[in-house]
Amino acid sequence: MDPTGTVHILNGTEMYKNFKETQFLEAERMIPFNEAMCYGDTCDDLFSDQFTEIRAKVHHVTPVQYAEITLKPLQPLFCEDYDHIALWFDEDMFCQMNLLTILAWLDQTEYEGSIDLHLVGDDFQPIRYYSLKAKGYDQLYKQVLIHKAMSKEVHPIPLYKGIELYLNYLKKDSDLMLYIQQHQDVPIKELVSLLIENFKDHGLGDTQYFEMIQSYRQKS
């Protein structure tokens, strides 16, 4: 069967709900990618049983729960052929690492169709657009998310910036970790809110920040 049609991959359920409520893409096929690939371990073989086990541990859920939350919505992407894929992601680190993961999977599966990347800002409004090919992203994914190494050649620029933040944000001297160190007397819930407000370019959520603060304070 020849590939046909378009599928829109959205960064998470909140964007999916917003697009549905506002009828932004109307009758288009939309699927959310419910992950936080900038946090925790991963492996080479994307969306495999090994990947599911590793990521389930990161999110403190069972592999069955992970499959229901993350893999089930992606089934149309896994099972059907599309000649055009539209990606909708924010510019922050959180979204860019999710984007890299999807692009790496498309590269691994030798996807040859056209890819449009729509970067969105506040309230999920489109702010920038790129046309991409699924080439080189599998190697980049392994280099960055597994080997924690920077690459000189990264396209597009927001992905490069996201990778820079990803490779540095957990280091002791990063702006984020220094902020956590300097606010040791602030209650965790309050500090989480401050981090979300002050580090918007990281895009991390309350779950990740809570674990980071708890881990730091246990070691201190």
N, C-alpha and C positions, 0 to 999 in steps of 0.2 A: 504494500500500500504506500502510495506517495504521501510524504508529509504535507499537511495542509493546515491553514488557520494560524491563529495567534493565541498564546497563553501569557497572562500577566502574572509575574511572580512578585509578591509584595512582602516587605519586611515586617512580618508579624500580624497578629490578629487585630491590633488596634487600627492599623492602616486599612486592613481588609474591611473592618466594620465601618470606618469613615467613608471609604469608597462606595460601600453598599448604601449607606444612609444618604449620601449626597448624590447617588446615582452617577458618580464620576465617569465610570467606564460602562455604564448601562448594562447591556446584555453580554459583555465580554466575559470570557473565562478567566477568573481570578483565583489564585491560590496563595495562601500565606506561608512564609517560611518562618516557623516558630522556633528560633534558636538564639543562642548568645555565644557564637563561636569565638568571641574575644576572651572568653573565660573558660578555663579548664583545659584538660587534655583532649587530644583527638588522635586520629590515625590516618594512614594513606588511603585506605579503601573506603571511600565516602559512602555513607548510608548502608554499609554492610552490617552483618550481625555484630562484628567486633566494634564498629563505630557506634552502633546502638548501645552496646553494653557500656562503653567508655562514657558516652554522653549522658546516659541515664544516671550513672554514678555522679557526674558533675552536677546534675540537676536534682539529685536526691529523689529520683523516681525509679520505678521498675522498668525493665526493657519493654514490657507490654504497654505501660503508660506512656513511655517515650514514643513508641511506635504510633500510638493513638494520637498524641499531641503534635508530633513533628512529621512523622513519615506518612501517615494516612492522608493529610491534605495534599502531599506531593505526588500521590499516585497518578494523577493525570499526566504529570511530567515524566514519570517513570514508564508509563504504559502506552502513551500515545505519541505520535510523531507530529511535530509542529514545524512549519517552515519559518516561523517568526516567534521570537521570545522577547517580551518587554519586561524589563526589570525596574522595580520602583523601590529605591532605597534612599535613606537620609545620608548626609555627608559625614556623620560622626563615626568614630572608631567602631562602635558596636555594629552599626549597619554595614560598614565597609568590610569587616571581617566575615559577616554573613554573605555579603555580595561575593567576596573572593571564593568562598566555599561553593556557592552555586556555579560560578564561572569555572572553577576547577572541575566540578562534576560534569559540566557541559564539555569541557576539554577532554576529560577521561573517557566520555562516551562518544567522542569524536563528532560532536554536533556541528553541522555545516551550514545551518540556517542563519538568518540574520538575527542580530541581538541589538536591541535598543536599550540603553540605560537612561532612565529618567531619575535625576536626583531631586529630592523634594526638601522643602524647608519647613517652617512652622505651619501647622495645620495641614500638612501633607500637600502643600502647593508646589507644583513643578517649578524648579528654578534653573535647571541645567540639563543638557541632553548630550549623550555620546552614542556613536555607533561603534559596536565592538565585534570582534571575532573570537571564537573560543579557542585561542591558541596561546600557549605559554602559561596559562593560569594554573594548570595542575602542578607544574614545576614550582611556580611562585607560591602556591598554597603549601607545598611540602617544605619549601625553604623557610617560609615565614611562620606558619602555625605549628610545624613539627620541629624544625631545626632552629627556630627563633633567630633567623639571620635576615639581614636587609638585602634587598636587591637594588642595583643601580637603575635598572630599567623597569619602571612600573607605569602602566597606563590604565585608567586616566589619573590625573593629578590627585583628586580626592582620595583615591585608593592608596596612593603613595603616602599621603598625610596620615591616613588611618593606620597604615602599617607602622609608620614612625611612632605614633602614640601607643600602639599595641605592644611594640617591642620594648617600650620604656616605662609604661605606666605602673608596673608592679615593682620596679627597682626602688631601693630605699631612698634614693635622692630624687625621685620624680616629684613633680609639683603636687601630684595627687597624694602620694605617700607622705610627703612632708606636711601636707595639710592635715592628714589623719594624725600624724605624730604631734602636731602643734595644738590639736584639739582633743587631747586625751581626757579632759574633764567634762566634755560635752556628752550628754546622754546619747546613746547610739541612734535612737530614732531621730533625734534632732540633727545629729551629725549627718545622717543619711540624706536628710532634706537639704542641708547645706551643700553637700557634695553634688547632688543632682542639679542644684541651682548654679553652682560655681564651676562645674566641669562639664558643661553641655556638649563640648566637642568630643567628650569620651562616650556619651550616650548610654552609660551604664545605668542599670535600674536598682531599685531598693534591695533586691535579693543579693546581687553581686556586692554592693557596698556594705551591706550588713555582714556578709561573710568576711570581707576584707578587713573591716574594723575589728570584728571579733577575733580573727586570726592574729592581727597585729597586737591587740591588747593581751591575748593569751601568752604571746611570746615575750612581751615587755616585762 
